[in-house]
Structure formats: structure tokens, C-alpha cells
Amino acid sequence: MSKVILTVDDSRTMRDMLNLALVEAGYRVTQAVDGLHGLEMLRGEETPHVIVTDLNMPKLDGFGFIEAVRRDARFRAIPILVLTTESDGEKKNRARQAGATGWIVKPFDSVKLVDAIRRVAA
Amino acid sequence: MDTMATIKQTFFQECEEQLAELESGLLAMNEGFADPETVNAVFRAVHSIKGGAGAFRLDDLVRFAHIFETVLDQIRIGHLAPAPEIMKISLRAADVLADLVAAARDGERLDEAKWLPVLEECRALSDIPESERGDAAGGIAAAPDFQPVRANFDDIDAPAAPDRAQRIFTIHFKPKRELYGNANESVLLLRELARLGRMTVACDATALPLLGELDADGAYFAWTIELATTRDEAEIREVFEFVEGDCELSIDCVAAPPQQDVAALIRRVQAEMGAPSASAASPSHQAPANAGAPLRLVASAEASQDRPAAKADAAKDEIAPSSATIRVAFDRVDRLINLVGELVINQAMLSQRIVEAGFASGSAVIVGLDELQQLTREIQESVMAIRAQPVKSLFQRMSRIVREVADATGKSARLKTEGEAAEIDKTVVERLADPLTHLIRNAIGHGLETPQQRAARGKPPEGTVRLSATHRSGRVIIEVSDDGGGIDRARVREVAIRRGLIAEEAQLTDSEIDNLIFLPGFSTVATLSNISGRGVGMDVVKRSILALGGRIAIVSEPGKGSTFTMSLPLTLAVLDGMVVSTSGQTLVVPLTAIVETLRPRSGDVHALGMDAQVLAIRGSFVPLIDVGQALGFRSAPADPLTSVVILIETEGRARNALLVDAIQDQRQVVIKSLEANYRHVPDIAAATILGDGRVALILDVDALVARSRGIVAQADLQFAEAG
């Protein structure tokens, strides 16, 4: 049974790229288009092993999404990786304060991505 | 197409959406609606484009988007006010961004002269510090020929790099509760660490309280790790990258005992020779510092090769993205529309049969039929709605045209749009882009006055071009109006006479003069500027609109401006037609071509030569075409006095009269391609199926007139077309 990764990103391009890299690495991928949708997916679909989320999103951004996940006792133990465009210290810190487990710097290559997931996936 | 190419295609599609979002957001901000949601959406649009562009190494695009994004971010966090001059630069930057996207899509590089100046403007706005310039652009800007090359440093991470000696590190690691709060796991960090070399781990659990006092979220363990590795400290620290600050961490390098190097060397030689196991040569380890700790864990790099499951069955399980929209191929939708068309025809046929069968109007059959009819209509409308698209995207494209033309002509203009939510068939939207662009160019190029002239006339220096869409009785009305000088009728008349379009002494009403601009070969500009002219006249605009089954009209008021009104069908799948009969045949005449219908009186019809006839109508003569004869249904001409005349208007505003036996009905018909089912037939545009199941041909009015003109051309020339 392969691990399930929930990817949350408003950009179709990014979702597709994440999907490509993760499926290639043997993961199963579910997708959400914004934070709100991500929360819906968490409640409705099977619980993912790792969540990869963008920060800038409509409706509910990455910070809000992470906080909401961490507030829910059922999901608080799920590792969350955030996608940031720059190696922006301020953004990373904010994400970590919100409850992010780690981060992936965009543009990512599949090696970096899979590496980061392996590092946080139990 | 491989997956990457597909994703790239998706990226460019998404860019289009983001650019539209960006433009509408910036325009809203320009109008003073700089609410956080709009500003965020605008920022996000550029941010998304940059993200995707980075993935595809579209460096120019990334570089520009980065600076632009910084400006927008400054506005977002309130460091920069969305003042008019800043919005102006932002709008220009949005145009440049669109150009860069377009160039990237075509696999080209945009000429730097076209985007570097705007980049500099943006940079000046955002006041990006020196340090970041180097990061994003400076280095490349200094050396335009420099092409970044991607170097592969993966080998450096390969284990046992021969030139590096193995060293032993002592690592103290004590997590805080925040570490676990963010779903990090000590055991995973240890597992990562084990990938770097051979290690011995001792866990200090002395802080662990009794079960009753245990806080499930608390952090009680600490670890001491002895790691023998060829990697350096930075690489070890990288393992703890995500938990920096959430733990106490110390890494000390213990001098490597010489035998460790020998052991490593032996292991490597064995590995290279294909020896079965390195463990045979495993040297004895130094005892960990706190050997008395209760828990002990030995791990090695070989132990942690937990790759996820094979990709083949994973791909099978791949879950499609769920979203509020789906993408469907056009031909599927068209097939559905076609089928629904058949359903409508079938339903009409059934109705007719039931009426013929003589059921009472209150009978259950008739009531059921009425319901079926209503349902069928609803299905038809819903299916048509699938192809429908709001005109918003089209209107947004126009605001760029306005900016460009205004800049190029030195005029000041703003675009006001209304009714962007109105929907029309996608094909109509697409084919409307060119005529609309031309009308907007004209409105600014010819319509609007220069700011000085406007000021002299007591108008605000900035001209307004209004673009609106409304639904009216099953059609979409699109209006382009300007508050410029209106049509210069004296000049239009003069030009028309000079070009031989009207007779010198022709008496024309204002509206007739205005309409002259739609005639082929009319152009008021002596030289074709690349702004309004482009070598295309208003006749082409009119022809495009007619080809869409639409009509265009102009109203102009001197000194106040002009309004072009286009009436367009919601869809190209159905047509408003007049059902007529001639020589026992049923035909459909498109309603858009019809001006009026009348019964000729004796004396109205004049013979012209052997077999040509003209009809006198309100002081002018129009060629009369006997449809039955022209199509070969009969050889003898019909008696005009017992027939009906349909006055039609064709390309170039030429008027003709069609003679038919009788008018049966006026109704919407479902268009069936004749070419697809049979073959092309001259003078016939398409076919439809009537309620009684008979096929009726839809007349190609333009073709019929063009062919008949060969016969009556002389007649036409002698009488000025006063319309």
C-alpha cells in the first residue's frame, strides 16, 4: 500500500508537476485547489500520510490551512510541507509557527521533493 | 505528447487565466477598489506565473515576474499606495508580462528592449535593495550574453567520496515539544542521520515521568548520537533543517582514529569488488559517551532503504483532481448539442402528429406533450449554456487595446465595460475579437479628439470608450460607444462621392450617410495608420458580424460621439428564420438578412431587359429575384402580384427583393450541415428539419444575390443605392 500525499495548490500547473513527480516516486496523490478545499478533502477522503501545500492561495491560504489542520486532533500528527518560492526566512518561520513540518523551495526538482517527503513521512 | 509537455500546456492555459485575473484586478484597483482581496488576487496571479515559469526555466519571465511581484507585494503590505501613476506602471507591466508569456509559449525570447525598461520602472517603484538585485536579476543584466547553465552536484552527495576522510561526530539532540507539535518525529531524523554513515544512538529517557504525570504532547527524550561519516557538519545540520529552533542541538567533531580510515577504505574496496557484505569488516566502535542510558539503537545506512511502493500500481491508483469545473473536449459537447437538436426536431414532429390525430386540447396526451415540450426546451437551453462563455475575457482583452492605441495616438482614453457576465457561444466570443478590436481602434483613432480639442470643447481631457453587453430577446447586444466628435458627415459624403459609392446629387439622410462607412472600399483616412487602419475597413467588420448571424448598426451625434450596436445570436447551432414556400418547396430565410416583407402592388414591378425585374420601393429601385426560378424549381416566372416580396440586405448593404409564394412561419430552426450529410449545394447555406419531418433548405442569401447580380447588374448600376 503506497503512501498518500495530499497536495494543496491553486495552480493547476503546480498540482500537475507535484502529481507527476510523486506518482513517479510511487506515491498516491490527492489534490485540493485551496486551503478550504484541502480541509474538505481531509474530512472526506482517506487521511493522507503527508500534506504538501502552497502558501499563497485564495479562500484559505497555506498558513490558515496549516493552523486548521493542527487544531484538529485527528490530523495534527500529519506532516505538512510548504512550498515557498524563495528561500524566504520570514515565510518559513511564519509557516513553522503555524505548524508546518518542513518546506520545499520552488522551483523544485523531483529528487528534492521526494527527499523532503521521505524525511518527514513515518 | 509527454507529460511534461502537457503540463507546460496547462501552464500556459493557466497563465491566460492568471493574466485575465491580473488585468481585471489591476483595473479594479485603478478605479479605486483596492480591497485586500483584489490586491491579493493580483499578487497571487503574478506569483503563480512566476512559480510555473521557474519550473520550466523561463528565465526572462521569472526575472520580470519577480520584480513585478515585489511591487505588488509592496502594495499588498501597504508600503506602496495604489496611486494612479503606480497603477499605470502596473498595468503596463501586466501587458509586458502577457507579452513575455506569449513569447515563452512560442518558444521565443522577447526582445529585451520591450521589457527591460518596464522592469526598471518596476524596480524603481519597489526600491529593491542592492542585495536582492543580484539575486534576481543584476548578474544577468550586467552580462546579457550570459546563459545560466545547470550544474549537477548530485555526485557530491554520493556516499564515500574518496577524497574525504571519515570523521566521527558526537551529536546531542533534545527535542522540544514544538518539534512534535509540527509533526516532526525524532525517529525520522535519526533515520535520516543513519543515511549519512554508521551510527550508534543512545537515548536518555531519564526525564520521562510516571505514566500518571505524562503529557502526551510533551518532549521527554534526548539522544546522543555517534556518527562515523565522510560528510561534513553542514550536511549533518541539514538533517535538522526543519527542526532548527525546536530542539537543542550540538554537533561536535571528534578526531577520526586512523583505523577508521583504513576500515572505510577496506569497505569501499570490498564494495567495489562486489564483496557480499560490509559488516564482516565492521570495526569496533567507540563506546557512546553515556553508555548507561536505558535505550540503545544501532542503525546503518543500509537499513533505511524504504522506498515507496512500485510506481506501476501507484499510477493506477492515481486520483483525479476534484474541482468545481471539468474540462471536456469540444466535439463531445457538439455531439450533445447535435443530439439535443435532433430531440427538438423529434419532439416537434411528435407534436404535429398528435395534433393531426385529433386529441382534445385538455386531454392527458396534450398535457403530457406540453410538459415534454417545455422539458425539451430547457434541455436545449442548458446544453447551449455549456458552450456559452461570459464576454468578460473578451472585454478584458480590449482594455489593453485601448491603452495601446491611446498611447500611440497621444490621446487619453479609458475603457468602461458593462455586462461582462453576459454569455455567448464560445465560437461567437472568439470570432468577435477581431471586429471588436477594430471598432475600439476606430473609436479611439477616429472617434476621440485629442485632449486639447476636448478641453476646447468643454469635455474632460480623458475620453471614454464604453463597451457593454446585454441580453435582449434571445440575442446579445454588444455596444461600442465613444464620447468623441461623432461622424464627420460632410467628409464621409465627400469621400463616398469621390470613390463613386454614391451619386453626387444623392439625397441622403444622416443615418444613411453614417452607414456609408460600412461600404466596401470606404476609408476616411488618407494614409493607413497602423492604429485604426490596418488595411481593414468597416465593411470587413460588418461582414464578420453578418457571418456570425449578427447585425451591426451605427448611431452618431456630432460633437457627442458614436455608438456601434451589434446584435448577435447566442449560439451558432440554431437560427432565427422565416419559413417561406415557393413552387411547392419550403425554404428558410435567415431573419438577420430580412429588412421587411411586403406585397407588391401593380406598377411596382418593372421588367428590365429579357428576364430581369426591379421593384420600385419608396423612390428607389431594387433588383427582384424570383427564388423559385433562381433555384430551378420552376421555369416560368411567378406573378409578382400574387406573391410576397422579402426585402433583404446583404453584404455591403446592397438591397435586394426576393420573390416567394407565401410566408408560412417565423421560428427558430436547428441548423444541420448540408456538407456533412450530403454535399455543398450552391445558394444553400444549410438545412433544417421541420416539425412535420420534412427537410427545409436554409437559403444562402448572399450567394443567391451574388449569382443573380450577374443578370441584373446593369439595372443595379443605373440606380444609385440610396438604401
Interface residues (C-beta under 8 A of the other chain):
Chain A: M1 S2 K3 D10 S11 R12 T13 M14 R15 D16 M17 N19 L20 V23 E24 A25 G26 Y27 R28 V29 T30 Q31 A32 V33 H37 M41 E45 N56 M57 P58 R70 R76 A77 I78 P79 I80 L83 T85 R96 G99 A100 T101 G102 W103 K106 P107 F108 V111 R118 R119 V120 A121 A122
Chain B: T3 M4 T6 I7 T10 F11 Q13 E14 N40 A41 F43 R44 H47 S48 K50 G51 G52 G54 A55 R57 D154 G181 N182 A183 N184 E185 V187 L188 E192 V239 E241 F242 G245 D246 D306 R307 P308 A309 A310 K311 D313 A314 A315 D317 E318 I319 P321 S322 S323
